[in-house]
C-alpha cells in the first residue's frame, strides 16, 4: 500500500515538473444547444432545445506553427429528439403529437485544432475536427399520444433494454471558434456540431417480443431501422497554459539559403 501511494506521489511530481515547460493546456468548457435524430426510413421529427454540455479539455500544442494542437475532451453531453408517429394522418403541423426522448451521455472527442494567431498573438482563430465515442447512461421520455389516449405512465424514466437500445455511440464532430489569450489563460468561444454514425435504436427484428413491446416509452416497435443522433452546441471555455510562451508562437520557418553555384549559359572555355 505504501509503495502504491509513493508511486502516485512520484508520478504526480514528475507530471508537475514536466508541466512547467510542456506545451499543453488544461481547461473546463460548457455548451448550450439543440439535439435531433436522423431516422431511416425518414420520419417527421423536430429538434429539442435546452441541451447542454460540460467537461474537461486537454490540448497539446505542436511546435510547428500551422499544425495547431491535438487533444482530448471528456464531457457530459445532453442529447434528444422529438418524433411525430402519426404525422401522416393530418396535414396541419400544429396538430402533431410528439414522442420526445432526452438523453445524458458521457462523450469523449479526440480533437485536432489547426489554428493561426492575430493581434500580436493575443487572439487565436481555430477550426476543429474530432472523432467521438459516447456512452448513454440516463434517459427520459414524454409521449403526447399516450397522454391523449389516457395511457399511464405517459412520461418518466426510460428503461434501457439491451435487445432494443444501444448505449454506446460513435461519430464525428467539427466546428471552429476564437480564443483570447491573456497571461497564462485562454478564454475561448466557438461552435461544435456532433454528427452521429451509430444508431440509438436497434433493428426492429432484433428481439423476440418486439411486436408486444409497443408501450408509451417505446413507439419504435415497428420503425425506424436507422437512428443516428446529432447535436449543435455553442461552447465557451477557459484553459490554463503550463508554459509562459509556446514555441509555436515564435518558431519561424528557416530561411532558404541562396544558391551559391550559378549556371553559365555561355560557351564552355577550353
C-alpha positions in Angstrom: 0.0 0.0 0.0 2.8 2.4 0.9 4.6 1.6 -2.3 1.4 2.3 -4.3 0.9 5.7 -2.6 4.6 6.5 -3.1 4.3 5.7 -6.8 1.3 8.1 -7.2 3.2 10.9 -5.5 6.3 10.4 -7.6 4.2 10.3 -10.8 2.4 13.5 -9.8 5.7 15.2 -9.0 7.1 14.3 -12.4 4.0 15.5 -14.2 4.1 18.8 -12.3 7.8 19.2 -13.1 7.3 18.5 -16.8 4.2 20.6 -16.9 6.2 23.8 -16.2 7.8 23.6 -19.7 5.2 21.4 -21.6 3.2 23.0 -24.4 -0.2 21.9 -23.2 -3.3 23.3 -21.6 -5.9 22.0 -19.2 -9.3 23.6 -19.0 -13.0 23.4 -18.5 -15.8 24.0 -21.1 -19.5 24.2 -21.3 -22.1 24.5 -24.1 -25.7 25.0 -24.9 -27.7 24.0 -28.0 -30.0 21.5 -29.6 -30.3 17.8 -30.3 -32.0 15.8 -33.1 -32.0 12.4 -34.8 -31.9 11.2 -38.4 -34.4 8.3 -38.9 -34.3 6.0 -41.8 -36.9 5.4 -43.1 -37.5 9.1 -42.8 -39.9 10.3 -40.1 -41.4 13.6 -39.1 -39.0 15.0 -36.4 -38.0 18.2 -34.7 -35.0 19.2 -32.7 -35.0 19.5 -28.9 -33.6 22.7 -27.4 -32.1 23.3 -24.0 -29.4 20.7 -24.3 -26.1 21.5 -22.6 -22.6 20.1 -22.2 -19.9 20.5 -19.6 -16.5 18.9 -19.2 -12.7 18.9 -19.2 -10.4 19.7 -22.1 -6.7 18.9 -22.6 -4.7 20.2 -25.5 -1.1 19.7 -26.7 0.4 22.4 -29.0 2.8 21.4 -31.7 5.9 23.4 -32.3 5.0 23.6 -36.0 3.1 26.8 -36.4 0.3 25.7 -38.8 -0.3 22.2 -37.4 -2.2 23.6 -34.4 -2.9 21.4 -31.4 -4.4 18.0 -30.6 -6.2 16.9 -27.5 -9.0 15.0 -25.7 -12.3 16.2 -24.2 -14.3 14.4 -21.6 -17.8 15.9 -21.3 -21.3 15.4 -20.2 -23.4 15.9 -23.4 -27.2 16.1 -23.4 -28.9 14.7 -26.5 -32.5 14.5 -27.5 -35.2 14.4 -30.3 -38.9 14.7 -30.9 -40.8 12.3 -33.2 -44.4 12.6 -34.5 -45.5 9.0 -35.1 -48.9 9.8 -36.7 -47.9 12.9 -38.7 -49.3 11.3 -41.9 -52.9 11.4 -40.7 -53.1 15.2 -40.6 -51.8 18.0 -42.9 -51.8 20.6 -40.1 -48.4 20.6 -38.4 -50.0 22.3 -35.3 -51.9 19.1 -34.7 -48.8 16.8 -34.5 -48.4 14.9 -31.3 -44.8 14.1 -30.3 -42.8 11.5 -28.6 -39.7 13.1 -27.0 -36.6 11.5 -25.7 -33.9 13.2 -23.7 -30.6 11.5 -23.0 -27.5 12.1 -20.9 -24.2 10.9 -22.4 -20.6 10.7 -21.4 -18.7 11.7 -24.6 -15.0 11.7 -25.4 -14.0 13.6 -28.6 -10.4 13.2 -29.9 -9.7 16.7 -31.2 -7.5 18.3 -33.8 -7.4 22.1 -34.0 -5.5 23.8 -36.8 -5.2 27.5 -35.9 -3.4 30.8 -36.5 -2.7 33.9 -34.4 -3.8 37.5 -34.7 -3.4 40.7 -32.6 0.3 40.1 -31.7 -0.5 36.5 -30.5 -3.3 37.6 -28.2 -6.1 36.1 -30.4 -6.2 32.5 -31.7 -8.5 31.6 -34.5 -9.1 27.8 -34.9 -11.0 25.1 -36.7 -11.5 21.7 -35.3 -12.3 18.1 -36.3 -12.9 15.2 -33.9 -13.7 11.5 -33.6 -16.2 10.9 -30.8 -17.2 8.0 -28.6 -20.2 8.2 -26.3 -22.0 6.2 -23.6 -25.6 6.9 -22.8 -26.2 6.4 -19.1 -29.6 8.0 -18.5 -32.7 8.9 -20.4 -36.3 10.1 -20.0 -39.4 10.2 -22.3 -42.7 12.1 -22.9 -45.4 10.6 -25.1 -48.2 13.1 -26.0 -50.0 10.3 -28.0 -50.2 8.2 -24.8 -51.3 11.3 -22.8 -54.2 11.9 -25.3 -55.2 8.2 -25.0 -55.1 8.1 -21.2 -52.2 5.7 -21.1 -50.1 5.8 -18.0 -47.3 6.5 -17.4 -47.1 8.8 -20.4 -43.7 10.2 -19.3 -40.9 9.2 -17.0 -37.5 7.5 -16.8 -36.7 5.5 -20.0 -35.6 1.9 -19.3 -32.7 0.8 -21.4 -33.0 -2.7 -22.7 -30.1 -4.5 -24.3 -32.1 -6.0 -27.2 -33.7 -2.7 -28.3 -31.2 0.1 -27.2 -27.6 1.0 -28.0 -25.9 2.6 -25.0 -22.6 3.1 -26.9 -22.3 5.5 -29.8 -19.7 7.0 -32.1 -19.4 9.7 -34.8 -17.6 12.8 -35.9 -17.6 16.4 -34.8 -16.5 19.7 -36.4 -16.6 23.4 -35.8 -14.5 26.4 -35.1 -14.0 29.4 -32.8 -11.7 32.1 -31.4 -9.7 32.3 -28.2 -8.5 35.3 -26.3 -5.0 34.9 -24.7 -4.2 36.8 -21.5 -1.3 35.8 -19.2 -1.3 32.1 -18.9 -5.1 31.8 -19.6 -7.1 31.2 -22.7 -10.7 32.2 -22.9 -12.5 30.6 -25.9 -15.9 30.7 -27.6 -17.0 28.6 -30.6 -19.5 26.3 -32.2 -19.3 22.5 -32.5 -21.5 20.1 -34.5 -21.7 16.5 -33.4 -22.6 14.2 -36.3 -23.6 10.6 -35.2 -22.9 7.5 -37.2 -24.2 4.8 -34.7 -27.8 4.0 -34.1 -29.6 4.8 -30.9 -32.2 2.1 -31.6 -31.5 -1.4 -32.7 -33.1 -3.0 -35.8 -36.8 -3.8 -35.4 -36.3 -7.5 -35.8 -33.5 -7.9 -33.2 -35.6 -9.3 -30.3 -38.4 -11.8 -30.0 -41.0 -9.7 -28.2 -40.7 -6.5 -30.3 -44.3 -6.9 -31.5 -45.6 -6.7 -27.9 -43.2 -4.0 -26.8 -45.4 -1.2 -28.1 -45.5 0.8 -24.8 -45.6 4.6 -24.1 -41.9 4.6 -23.7 -41.2 2.8 -26.9 -43.2 3.7 -30.1 -40.5 2.1 -32.3 -41.6 -1.5 -32.2 -42.0 -1.5 -36.0 -39.9 1.5 -37.2 -37.3 3.0 -37.8 -34.3 1.0 -38.7 -31.6 3.7 -38.5 -31.4 6.4 -35.8 -28.1 8.3 -35.5 -28.2 11.4 -33.3 -26.8 14.9 -33.9 -26.1 18.0 -31.7 -25.4 21.6 -32.4 -23.7 23.3 -29.5 -22.4 26.9 -28.8 -19.4 26.4 -26.4 -17.3 28.5 -24.1 -14.3 27.5 -22.1 -11.2 28.7 -20.1 -7.9 26.9 -20.0 -4.5 27.3 -18.3 -1.3 27.1 -20.2 1.5 25.2 -18.5 4.2 27.2 -20.2 4.6 31.1 -20.3 5.1 31.1 -24.1 4.6 28.2 -26.5 7.2 27.5 -29.1 4.6 27.6 -31.8 4.3 31.3 -31.2 7.9 32.1 -32.1 9.1 29.3 -34.3 9.7 30.6 -37.8 10.4 28.6 -40.9 14.2 28.5 -41.7 15.2 30.9 -44.5 16.4 29.2 -47.7 20.0 29.9 -48.5 20.6 31.5 -51.8 22.1 29.1 -54.4 25.8 29.6 -54.2 26.7 28.0 -57.5 25.4 29.6 -60.7 24.9 28.2 -64.1 27.0 29.6 -67.0 25.0 29.7 -70.2 28.0 30.8 -72.3 30.3 28.6 -74.4 32.5 26.2 -72.5 36.0 27.6 -72.0 38.9 25.3 -73.2 
